[in-house]
Amino acid sequence: MLAGQTPGMTVFDVRHLSKTYRMGDVDVVALRDVTLALPEKELVVLLGPSGSGKSTLLNILGGLDVPTSGQVFYRQTELTRADEAELTAYRREHVGFVFQFYNLIPSLTALENVTLVTDIARAPMTAADALELVGLGPRRHHFPSQLSGGEQQRVAIARAIAKRPSVLLCDEPTGALDISTGIIVLEAIARVNAELGTTTVVITHNAAISAMADRVIRLADGAVASIEERHGVKLAPRDLSW
């Protein structure tokens, strides 16, 4: 169902999406009638206070959660009609995830952590190339304990992109980092978007990434408060020598 989809202008088409969680005797509304479209190859930033629905929206786009109502299309495929096996295939073949915590295997080097993904992907880049892209080629033989927090997060980014996903979804990738280190990580993500053309969605509280985004979507109380398109004023990521 999901293999071999023809690329189109829009990667995600979200229509009247709502999500309600049952917490004991209380219904908690996480998303309210969200409608938006995310074009191919864009770098999109999701902004909003805690509880505004950002992570819920990202999880639904990534096939990790399902909505209560509404529709989500990935290219021409309706994810909201996919069964668990189809969602698993979608996540494996099309989506890379980066989370706040790195989840690296301590006993493996950076190269070996990334190789775990390339061993199961259909047409991956090499682990070494993925690490070079995020500026960690010289550190590829180091273990996680020998890397800083920012370097570990860049290993996690390399791991996510090594399978050449169409979509990269990042949930607070700098949440555990200081501001200056977080900017380096965000610029690594922007570089991936620019060089690979991977449609990228980032949840962040770091305003620096907004200047590099094609589109900034602000959520409030589970609904879209505003969508700002930044075509023509987007700042390119610096060509850093890490």
C-alpha positions in Angstrom: 0.0 0.0 0.0 2.7 2.4 1.0 5.7 1.3 -1.1 6.5 3.1 -4.3 4.3 6.1 -3.9 4.9 8.8 -6.5 6.2 12.1 -5.0 3.8 15.0 -5.2 3.8 18.6 -4.3 2.2 17.9 -0.9 3.7 15.4 1.5 1.1 15.7 4.2 -2.5 16.7 3.8 -4.3 17.0 7.2 -8.0 17.5 7.2 -10.2 18.4 10.2 -8.0 16.4 12.6 -9.1 15.9 16.2 -7.7 13.8 19.0 -9.2 13.2 22.4 -7.6 11.1 25.2 -9.5 9.5 28.0 -7.8 10.3 31.3 -9.9 8.5 34.0 -13.3 10.1 33.9 -12.1 13.1 32.0 -11.8 13.6 28.2 -8.7 15.6 27.3 -8.8 17.3 23.9 -5.3 17.3 22.4 -6.2 18.5 18.8 -9.2 20.4 17.6 -10.2 20.4 13.9 -6.6 20.9 12.6 -6.4 21.4 8.8 -3.1 22.1 7.1 -0.8 21.0 4.2 2.9 20.5 4.3 4.7 20.8 0.9 7.5 18.5 -0.1 11.1 19.4 1.0 10.1 22.1 3.4 11.5 22.7 6.8 8.5 23.2 9.1 8.7 24.4 12.7 5.8 23.7 15.2 5.6 26.3 18.0 3.3 26.5 20.9 3.1 26.2 24.7 3.1 22.8 26.5 -0.2 21.1 26.0 -0.9 22.8 22.7 -1.0 19.6 20.7 2.4 19.7 19.0 3.6 16.3 20.0 0.3 14.7 19.3 0.2 16.1 15.8 3.8 15.0 15.2 3.0 11.5 16.4 0.0 11.2 14.1 2.0 12.4 11.1 4.6 9.7 12.0 2.1 6.9 12.3 2.8 6.5 16.1 -0.7 7.6 17.1 -4.1 7.7 15.4 -6.7 10.5 15.5 -10.2 10.4 17.0 -11.5 11.9 13.8 -10.3 13.5 10.6 -8.0 12.4 7.9 -4.2 12.4 7.3 -2.8 11.7 3.8 0.9 11.0 3.2 1.2 11.8 -0.5 -1.7 9.9 -2.0 -2.1 7.4 0.9 -4.6 7.9 3.7 -2.8 7.0 6.9 -6.0 7.2 8.9 -7.2 4.1 7.0 -4.0 2.1 7.4 -3.9 -0.9 9.7 -1.0 -1.5 12.2 1.1 -3.5 9.7 0.8 -0.7 7.1 1.7 1.9 9.6 4.7 -0.1 10.7 5.8 -0.3 7.0 5.2 3.4 6.6 7.4 4.2 9.7 10.1 1.9 8.6 10.3 2.9 5.0 9.4 6.6 4.9 10.0 8.3 8.3 13.0 9.2 10.5 12.4 10.2 14.1 14.6 12.3 16.4 13.5 12.7 20.0 14.6 14.8 23.0 16.6 11.8 24.3 19.2 10.2 22.1 18.6 6.5 22.8 22.0 5.4 21.6 23.4 2.0 22.6 26.3 2.7 25.0 28.4 -0.3 24.0 28.4 0.7 20.3 30.4 3.5 18.6 28.7 6.3 16.8 29.3 4.5 13.5 27.9 1.2 14.9 24.8 3.0 16.2 24.0 4.4 12.8 24.9 1.1 11.1 22.1 -0.6 13.0 19.6 1.3 10.8 21.5 1.0 7.5 21.6 -2.8 7.9 17.8 -3.0 7.7 17.0 -0.2 5.2 16.3 -0.7 1.6 18.7 1.8 0.0 20.6 3.5 2.8 23.5 5.9 2.6 26.6 4.6 4.4 26.8 5.2 8.2 30.0 7.2 7.6 28.3 9.5 5.1 25.4 10.1 7.4 27.8 11.1 10.2 29.8 13.3 7.8 26.5 15.1 6.9 26.0 16.1 10.6 29.6 17.0 11.1 30.7 14.0 13.1 32.9 12.1 10.6 36.0 12.5 12.8 34.1 11.2 15.9 32.6 8.1 14.3 34.7 5.7 16.3 33.8 7.3 19.7 31.4 5.7 22.1 28.4 7.7 23.4 30.1 8.3 26.8 33.0 10.0 24.9 30.6 12.4 23.1 28.9 15.6 24.4 25.1 15.8 24.5 25.0 17.8 21.3 27.2 15.2 19.6 25.1 12.4 20.8 22.0 14.1 19.4 23.7 14.5 16.0 24.5 10.8 16.0 20.8 10.3 16.6 20.0 12.5 13.6 22.5 10.6 11.5 20.8 7.4 12.5 17.4 8.8 11.5 18.5 10.0 8.1 20.8 7.1 7.1 17.9 5.2 5.6 17.1 8.2 3.4 13.6 8.8 4.8 11.2 11.1 2.9 10.2 12.7 6.2 12.2 13.6 9.3 10.2 14.3 12.4 11.9 15.9 15.4 10.3 16.3 18.8 12.1 18.8 21.0 15.6 17.6 19.7 17.3 20.3 21.7 15.2 20.0 24.9 18.1 18.5 26.9 20.8 20.8 25.6 22.0 24.3 26.3 21.1 27.1 23.9 24.4 27.3 22.0 24.7 23.5 21.6 21.0 23.4 20.6 21.6 25.8 17.8 24.4 23.5 16.4 22.0 20.6 16.5 19.2 22.6 14.8 21.6 23.7 12.1 22.5 20.1 11.5 18.8 19.4 11.0 18.5 22.4 8.6 21.6 21.1 6.7 19.9 17.7 6.2 16.8 19.4 4.9 18.8 21.6 2.5 21.1 18.8 1.2 18.8 15.8 1.1 15.5 17.5 0.5 13.9 15.6 3.3 10.6 17.1 4.4 11.4 18.1 8.0 9.1 18.9 10.9 10.6 20.2 14.1 9.0 20.9 17.5 11.3 23.4 19.3 11.2 26.3 21.7 14.4 27.6 20.2 13.5 30.7 18.1 16.8 30.4 16.1 15.4 27.6 14.0 12.4 29.7 12.9 14.6 31.9 10.8 15.7 28.9 8.8 12.2 27.5 8.4 10.1 27.6 5.3 6.9 27.5 7.4 6.2 28.2 11.0 3.0 26.7 12.4 1.8 27.9 15.8 -0.6 25.8 17.9 -2.7 26.9 20.8 -5.1 24.8 22.8 -5.0 22.0 20.2 -5.8 24.2 17.3 -3.8 26.0 14.6 -3.4 29.6 15.7 -1.3 30.8 12.7 0.7 29.6 9.7 3.5 31.8 8.5 5.1 31.0 5.2 8.7 32.3 5.0 9.5 31.7 1.3 12.0 34.2 0.1 13.2 35.2 3.6 14.5 31.8 4.8 18.0 31.9 6.2 20.3 29.2 5.0 22.1 27.1 7.7 25.7 28.0 8.2 28.3 25.8 6.6 29.9 24.9 9.9 33.3 23.2 10.3 32.5 20.9 13.2 
